[in-house]
Amino acid sequence: MSQTSGGSIRWGIMGPGSIARRFTAGLKETPGAVLQAVGSRDLSRAQSFASEYGYHSSHGSYEALVNDPNVDVIYVAVPHNGHRDGCLLALQAGKAVLCEKPFTMNRREAVEVVTAARKNGTFLMEGMWTRFFPIMVKMRELLAENSIGDVRMIEADFGFRAGFNPSSRLFDPNLGGGALMDVGIYCLSLASMVLGAPDTLTGFATLGETGVDEQAVMNLRYKSGALAMLSTAIRTNTAHRATVYGEEGRIELHSPFWMCSSMTLHRNGQDPATFDMPFTSSGFQFEAMEVQRCLGAGLLESPVIPLDETLQLMGTMDELRRQWGVIYPADHNG
């Protein structure tokens, strides 16, 4: 992968939508990040986005974007159902890739993408931004120090009430609609970060008229005996809190846990200790910094969210959807 002479990393944006706007705000807070190019199937959209946010160039196709010799890494920000193809296109062009969550529509697609990255020797990372917030780094340090003893239980919820629109990405099965893929992944990723892969999982979902999960509860059990109790929704507002319970205390991630800046450590028999780690801008700068750190170190994946864990999480969501009867057209392709 080429870099600019000063060691900066030149970013290309695939899909100039709302998430790309927030990511760009984070990039502007990322040392060494160059806002290089924007690619869209609609050249005028790419040009407008590039002009508004200060990118150097714009392209009227994804193919032109990934073949731009001045781009080092592609942020794949297209809708869920385009993640697989967008990632493969960029990887085959030799570009490093940061793919917005959920990584793909299912585990089979994720395996295709990861296999391509490993075959090409190209960097690839899932864009689960929550992992990289300073408060999450601190929480991992506290857990590594055994501050609350062995973890026994996790509770987390992420639900909001969206207006029903059968053709929107939240409700259309063709676009990977449903609560699980949009926000349930945050709860699952938190549990995975703390406890690893479950050995048993089950849950219940309320399916709406388009056949996607509009709300769901998920229960996971781990070999250690630990449990995770998670809930998610796109038609129900929830508290957006998360708590990690250990044998000797608990850590409460303050709402909203998925973009958290504060938490409280409760140790048995001791006064609570609150940690505040506010951040500026959108918060996407932290995952961008991790990508640039990995590229500078010659890594092909991030140890904070390794590719095997991404595959495991996609498999977990496949199994939950199977239990609930949530089927996407993409599940039958390939």
C-alpha positions as CSV (number, residue, x, y, z in Angstrom):
1,M,0.0,0.0,0.0
2,S,1.3,3.4,-0.9
3,Q,1.4,6.3,1.5
4,T,2.1,10.0,1.1
5,S,5.6,11.1,1.7
6,G,4.7,12.5,5.1
7,G,3.3,9.2,6.3
8,S,-0.3,10.4,6.0
9,I,-3.1,8.0,5.1
10,R,-5.3,9.0,2.1
11,W,-9.0,8.0,2.7
12,G,-11.6,7.2,0.1
13,I,-15.3,7.2,0.9
14,M,-17.5,4.6,-0.8
15,G,-21.1,5.8,-0.5
16,P,-21.6,9.5,0.5
17,G,-24.6,9.0,2.8
18,S,-25.4,10.1,6.4
19,I,-22.9,7.7,8.0
20,A,-20.1,8.9,5.7
21,R,-20.9,12.5,6.9
22,R,-20.3,11.5,10.5
23,F,-17.3,9.5,9.6
24,T,-15.8,12.4,7.7
25,A,-16.3,14.7,10.8
26,G,-14.2,12.1,12.7
27,L,-11.6,12.0,10.0
28,K,-11.1,15.7,10.4
29,E,-10.1,15.0,14.0
30,T,-7.7,12.2,13.0
31,P,-4.0,13.2,12.8
32,G,-2.5,12.2,9.5
33,A,-5.8,11.6,7.7
34,V,-6.1,13.0,4.2
35,L,-9.7,13.5,2.8
36,Q,-8.8,12.2,-0.6
37,A,-11.7,10.9,-2.6
38,V,-15.4,10.2,-2.7
39,G,-17.1,7.6,-4.9
40,S,-20.8,7.2,-5.7
41,R,-22.8,5.7,-8.5
42,D,-24.1,9.3,-9.0
43,L,-21.2,11.6,-9.9
44,S,-23.1,14.7,-8.9
45,R,-23.6,13.3,-5.4
46,A,-19.9,12.5,-5.1
47,Q,-19.0,15.9,-6.3
48,S,-21.4,17.6,-3.9
49,F,-20.1,15.6,-1.0
50,A,-16.5,16.2,-1.9
51,S,-17.1,19.9,-2.3
52,E,-19.0,20.2,1.0
53,Y,-16.6,18.3,3.1
54,G,-13.2,19.1,1.5
55,Y,-12.3,15.9,-0.4
56,H,-9.7,16.4,-3.1
57,S,-11.5,14.4,-5.8
58,S,-14.8,12.6,-6.7
59,H,-15.7,9.6,-8.8
60,G,-18.9,8.5,-10.5
61,S,-18.4,4.8,-9.8
62,Y,-17.1,2.6,-7.1
63,E,-14.7,1.1,-9.6
64,A,-13.1,4.4,-10.3
65,L,-12.8,5.1,-6.6
66,V,-11.0,1.9,-5.7
67,N,-8.7,2.3,-8.7
68,D,-7.7,5.8,-7.8
69,P,-3.9,5.6,-7.2
70,N,-4.0,8.4,-4.7
71,V,-6.3,6.5,-2.3
72,D,-4.8,4.2,0.4
73,V,-7.8,3.0,2.4
74,I,-11.5,2.7,1.5
75,Y,-14.3,3.3,4.0
76,V,-17.3,1.2,2.9
77,A,-20.4,3.2,3.9
78,V,-22.9,1.8,1.4
79,P,-26.1,0.1,2.6
80,H,-25.7,-3.3,4.3
81,N,-26.5,-5.3,1.2
82,G,-23.7,-3.6,-0.6
83,H,-20.9,-4.3,1.9
84,R,-19.8,-7.6,0.4
85,D,-19.4,-6.3,-3.1
86,G,-17.9,-3.0,-2.0
87,C,-15.3,-4.7,0.2
88,L,-14.4,-7.2,-2.5
89,L,-14.0,-4.5,-5.1
90,A,-11.7,-2.5,-2.9
91,L,-9.6,-5.5,-1.7
92,Q,-9.2,-6.8,-5.3
93,A,-7.8,-3.3,-6.2
94,G,-5.3,-3.7,-3.4
95,K,-6.9,-1.1,-1.1
96,A,-7.1,-1.4,2.7
97,V,-10.7,-1.5,3.9
98,L,-12.7,-0.3,6.8
99,C,-16.2,-1.7,6.5
100,E,-19.1,-0.2,8.4
101,K,-21.1,-2.5,10.6
102,P,-22.8,-4.9,10.2
103,F,-19.9,-6.4,8.3
104,T,-22.0,-8.2,5.7
105,M,-25.5,-9.7,5.3
106,N,-24.5,-13.0,6.7
107,R,-21.5,-15.1,7.7
108,R,-21.1,-16.7,4.2
109,E,-20.6,-13.2,2.7
110,A,-18.2,-12.3,5.6
111,V,-16.1,-15.4,4.9
112,E,-15.8,-14.4,1.2
113,V,-14.5,-10.9,2.2
114,V,-12.1,-12.1,4.9
115,T,-10.8,-14.8,2.6
116,A,-10.1,-12.2,-0.1
117,A,-8.3,-9.9,2.3
118,R,-6.1,-12.8,3.6
119,K,-5.4,-14.1,0.1
120,N,-4.4,-10.6,-1.1
121,G,-2.5,-9.7,2.1
122,T,-4.6,-6.6,2.5
123,F,-5.8,-4.8,5.6
124,L,-9.4,-5.3,6.6
125,M,-11.4,-4.2,9.7
126,E,-15.0,-4.1,10.8
127,G,-16.1,-0.6,11.6
128,M,-17.5,-1.2,15.1
129,W,-16.7,2.2,16.4
130,T,-17.7,1.5,20.0
131,R,-14.6,-0.6,20.5
132,F,-12.3,2.3,20.1
133,F,-13.8,5.0,22.4
134,P,-11.4,6.0,25.2
135,I,-13.9,4.8,27.8
136,M,-14.0,1.3,26.2
137,V,-10.2,1.2,26.2
138,K,-10.3,2.0,29.9
139,M,-12.9,-0.6,30.6
140,R,-10.8,-3.3,28.9
141,E,-7.9,-2.2,31.2
142,L,-10.1,-2.5,34.3
143,L,-11.2,-6.0,33.2
144,A,-7.6,-7.0,32.5
145,E,-6.7,-5.8,36.0
146,N,-9.4,-8.1,37.4
147,S,-11.0,-5.0,39.0
148,I,-14.4,-6.7,39.4
149,G,-13.2,-10.3,39.4
150,D,-14.4,-12.9,37.0
151,V,-17.2,-11.7,34.8
152,R,-20.5,-13.5,35.5
153,M,-23.1,-11.6,33.7
154,I,-23.7,-8.8,31.1
155,E,-26.8,-6.8,30.5
156,A,-27.2,-4.4,27.5
157,D,-30.0,-2.8,25.5
158,F,-30.2,-0.7,22.4
159,G,-33.6,0.1,21.0
160,F,-35.3,3.1,19.4
161,R,-38.7,3.8,17.9
162,A,-38.6,4.4,14.1
163,G,-41.6,5.3,12.0
164,F,-42.6,2.4,9.9
165,N,-41.5,2.6,6.3
166,P,-41.4,-0.8,4.5
167,S,-39.0,0.4,1.9
168,S,-36.4,1.9,4.3
169,R,-33.2,0.1,5.3
170,L,-34.6,-0.6,8.7
171,F,-37.6,-2.6,7.5
172,D,-36.7,-3.9,4.1
173,P,-35.3,-7.5,4.1
174,N,-33.4,-6.8,0.9
175,L,-31.4,-4.2,2.7
176,G,-30.8,-6.3,5.8
177,G,-33.5,-4.7,7.8
178,G,-34.4,-5.4,11.4
179,A,-33.2,-4.4,14.9
180,L,-30.5,-7.1,15.1
181,M,-28.4,-6.0,12.2
182,D,-28.8,-2.3,12.8
183,V,-28.4,-2.0,16.6
184,G,-28.5,-5.4,18.2
185,I,-24.9,-5.9,16.8
186,Y,-23.7,-3.3,19.4
187,C,-25.0,-5.5,22.3
188,L,-23.6,-8.6,20.8
189,S,-20.2,-7.0,20.1
190,L,-20.0,-5.8,23.7
191,A,-20.7,-9.3,25.0
192,S,-18.1,-10.8,22.6
193,M,-15.5,-8.2,23.6
194,V,-15.9,-9.2,27.2
195,L,-16.7,-12.9,27.1
196,G,-15.7,-14.2,23.7
197,A,-17.9,-16.6,21.7
198,P,-21.0,-18.1,23.4
199,D,-21.5,-21.9,23.5
200,T,-25.3,-21.6,23.6
201,L,-27.6,-18.8,22.3
202,T,-31.3,-18.4,22.1
203,G,-33.8,-15.6,21.9
204,F,-37.2,-14.3,20.9
205,A,-38.2,-11.7,18.4
206,T,-41.3,-9.8,17.3
207,L,-41.5,-9.8,13.6
208,G,-43.3,-7.0,11.7
209,E,-45.2,-7.1,8.5
210,T,-42.1,-7.0,6.3
211,G,-40.7,-10.1,8.1
212,V,-37.8,-8.5,10.0
213,D,-37.2,-8.4,13.7
214,E,-38.7,-5.2,15.1
215,Q,-37.7,-6.1,18.7
216,A,-35.8,-9.0,20.2
217,V,-34.2,-10.4,23.3
218,M,-31.1,-12.5,23.2
219,N,-29.7,-14.8,25.8
220,L,-26.1,-16.1,25.5
221,R,-24.3,-18.6,27.7
222,Y,-20.5,-19.1,27.8
223,K,-18.3,-22.0,28.8
224,S,-17.3,-20.2,32.0
225,G,-21.0,-20.2,33.0
226,A,-21.3,-16.5,32.4
227,L,-24.5,-15.2,30.8
228,A,-25.4,-12.2,28.6
229,M,-29.0,-10.8,28.5
230,L,-29.4,-8.5,25.6
231,S,-32.3,-6.6,24.0
232,T,-32.7,-4.6,20.8
233,A,-35.5,-2.8,18.9
234,I,-36.4,-0.5,16.1
235,R,-40.0,0.1,17.2
236,T,-39.3,0.5,21.0
237,N,-37.3,3.0,22.9
238,T,-35.0,1.5,25.5
239,A,-32.5,2.9,28.0
240,H,-29.3,2.3,26.0
241,R,-27.4,1.1,29.1
242,A,-24.9,-1.7,29.7
243,T,-23.6,-3.3,32.8
244,V,-20.8,-5.9,33.3
245,Y,-21.2,-7.8,36.5
246,G,-18.3,-9.6,38.1
247,E,-17.8,-11.6,41.3
248,E,-16.4,-8.6,43.1
249,G,-18.3,-5.7,41.6
250,R,-19.7,-4.2,38.4
251,I,-19.0,-1.7,35.7
252,E,-21.9,0.5,34.5
253,L,-21.5,2.0,31.1
254,H,-23.6,5.2,31.1
255,S,-26.2,5.8,28.4
256,P,-25.8,5.6,25.5
257,F,-23.3,2.8,26.0
258,W,-22.6,2.4,22.3
259,M,-21.0,5.9,22.1
260,C,-20.1,6.1,25.8
261,S,-17.9,8.7,27.4
262,S,-18.4,7.8,31.1
263,M,-18.8,4.8,33.3
264,T,-18.9,3.9,37.0
265,L,-16.9,1.2,38.7
266,H,-18.6,-0.4,41.7
267,R,-16.3,-2.6,43.8
268,N,-17.9,-4.6,46.7
269,G,-17.5,-2.7,49.9
270,Q,-15.9,0.4,48.3
271,D,-17.2,3.8,47.1
272,P,-18.0,4.0,43.4
273,A,-15.5,5.5,41.1
274,T,-16.7,7.3,38.0
275,F,-14.6,7.8,34.9
276,D,-15.3,10.6,32.4
277,M,-13.6,10.6,29.0
278,P,-15.4,13.1,26.8
279,F,-14.5,13.4,23.1
280,T,-15.0,16.0,20.4
281,S,-16.6,15.7,17.0
282,S,-18.5,12.5,16.0
283,G,-16.3,9.9,17.7
284,F,-15.5,8.1,14.5
285,Q,-11.9,9.4,14.7
286,F,-11.0,6.6,17.1
287,E,-11.6,3.8,14.7
288,A,-9.9,5.8,12.0
289,M,-6.9,6.2,14.2
290,E,-6.8,2.5,14.8
291,V,-6.8,1.8,11.1
292,Q,-4.0,4.2,10.6
293,R,-2.1,2.7,13.5
294,C,-2.4,-0.8,12.1
295,L,-1.3,0.4,8.6
296,G,1.7,2.1,10.0
297,A,2.6,-1.0,11.9
298,G,2.2,-3.3,8.9
299,L,-0.8,-5.2,10.4
300,L,-3.4,-6.8,8.3
301,E,-6.1,-6.7,10.9
302,S,-6.8,-5.0,14.2
303,P,-6.2,-6.9,17.5
304,V,-9.0,-4.9,19.0
305,I,-11.6,-6.5,16.6
306,P,-9.9,-9.4,14.8
307,L,-11.4,-10.8,11.7
308,D,-12.1,-14.2,13.3
309,E,-14.3,-12.4,15.9
310,T,-16.1,-10.6,13.1
311,L,-16.9,-14.0,11.5
312,Q,-18.0,-15.3,14.9
313,L,-20.4,-12.4,15.4
314,M,-21.9,-12.8,11.9
315,G,-22.4,-16.5,12.7
316,T,-24.2,-15.6,15.9
317,M,-26.5,-13.3,14.1
318,D,-27.2,-15.9,11.4
319,E,-28.2,-18.4,14.1
320,L,-30.5,-15.9,15.9
321,R,-32.2,-15.0,12.6
322,R,-32.6,-18.7,11.9
323,Q,-34.3,-19.2,15.2
324,W,-36.6,-16.3,14.6
325,G,-37.4,-17.0,11.0
326,V,-35.9,-13.8,9.7
327,I,-34.7,-14.6,6.1
328,Y,-33.0,-12.2,3.7
329,P,-32.8,-12.7,-0.1
330,A,-29.1,-12.6,0.3
331,D,-29.2,-15.8,2.4
332,H,-30.1,-17.7,-0.8
333,N,-27.5,-16.1,-3.0
334,G,-24.0,-17.4,-3.6
